[in-house]
Amino acid sequence: MTSDIRVLVTGAAGQIAYSLLHSIAKGDVFGKDQPITLVMLDIEPMKVVLEGVVMELQDCALPLLRTVIATTKYNEAFDAIDVAILVGAMPRREGMERKDLLKANAKIFEGQGKALEEYAKKSVKVLVVGNPANTNCLIASKCAPSIPKKNFSCLTRLDQNRAQAQIASRVGVSCDSVCNVIIWGNHSSTQYPDVRHAKIRTSDGKVLPVPQVVNDDAWLNGAFIETVQKRGAAVIAARKLSSAMSAAKAICDHVRDWWFGNSVPSSCGDSGPFWTSMGVYSDGTKYGIPEGIIYSFPVVIKGGEWQIVEGLSIDDRSRTLMDKTAEELVGEREEASKHLGSS
Ligand code: NAD
C-alpha cells in the first residue's frame, strides 16, 4: 500500500485554501491512489475558523484523506512535510505602503524558512503563493540553507492560465489548444506575458504560432499584456476580494506538474519542448537575469525537477520588459533584506 505524503497548506483558514484543500484531499494533485496527511496552519485568531474547515473536510468523506492536522504552531506544521504550499501572508491593507508590506512578510517568511530548515524533510517541495510571492519565496529559501534552492518556487501559473485563456477566447478555441505562453519575472503588474513562442491548435487542426493566428500585434503588445498584468486588480475591483478559485486551480496545476512532470499535450502538437511558467531561483546564467532573485521562467519538468528552457530568442522589446520586472525584484530583495534577522 502506498504510504501517506504529508502536505502543508498555510493560510488554511483563508479563501484560497477554502477552494484548494478539497482538490488536494480528493486526489486532483498527487493522484487518485496517493493517501494524504493534510496539515493546515493558520494564526491563533483564526483557530476557530480552522476548526470549521476541519469539520467540513471530514464531512467530505474523502477516502484518500487519512489524517488532518490543524495547528497554529510551526513545529507541528512543518514536521517531516513532503510538500509546503505557503499561502498565508500579511495582506496589503488600505494606506499600507509597499515597503511596509515587504517588511511584514519578510518576517513571516523568515520564520517559515527557519521552520522548514528545522523540521521539514530536506526533499520538501515548497510553493510560495502569499504575496509578494517571488520575494517571500526568496526569503524562505535563504532561511532554509540546507534545502536545495531548486526545491523552492513561487506561483505564476495563475498569470499563465489567465494569458492562455485570453488568447483562447480571442481566437475561439478551448484553453487547452493554447500552449507555451511564458510569464517572465515578478507576479506583479510588471510581469511580462510573452506569446512570441506560443502555439495554438486551430479549429481545423493545424498547430501554428499564436502571433500568426491572432494576427493583431497591436492587441498582443497592448491590451492583451495589460489585461493579464492587471487581472488580479480587476478581480478585486469586481469581487471586493482577491482571486481565490482561480488561484487554487493554478496552485493545483503548478504542484501537479512539479510532482508528475509536464508532458506535451496532444492538443498542441506532438513535438516539444512543452513548458510551463514557474517562479524559480535565478543563478544569473539564463536570459541575462540577475543572480539571486526568484524570477518566473519557462521550465520543463521531469522526475520532479524543473529545468529552465534555454535558447529562446529575445527581441529588443522583450529584453526591456524582462529587465524592468527583474529590476523590480532586485528592489524588493533589497527592501526585504533590511528586515531579516530582526524577528
Ligand atoms: P485570505 O486573507 O483569505 O487568507 C489568508 C490566510 O492566511 C488568513 O486565514 C490568515 O489568517 C492567514 N495567515 C496570515 N499570516 C499567516 C501566517 N504567518 N501563518 C499562517 N497563516 C497566516 O487571503 P487569500 O485570498 O487566501 O490569499 C492569500 C495570499 O495569496 C495573499 O497574499 C494573496 O495576495 C496571495 N495570492 C497570490 C496569488 C499568486 O498568483 N501568487 C494569487 C492570488 C492570491
Residues whose N, C-alpha, C, O or C-beta is under 5 A from the ligand:
A	BS01	NAD	T10 G11 A13 G14 Q15 I16 A17 L41 D42 I43 M46 V87 G88 A89 M90 I108 V129 G130 N131 A133 L155 L158 H187 S242 S243 A247
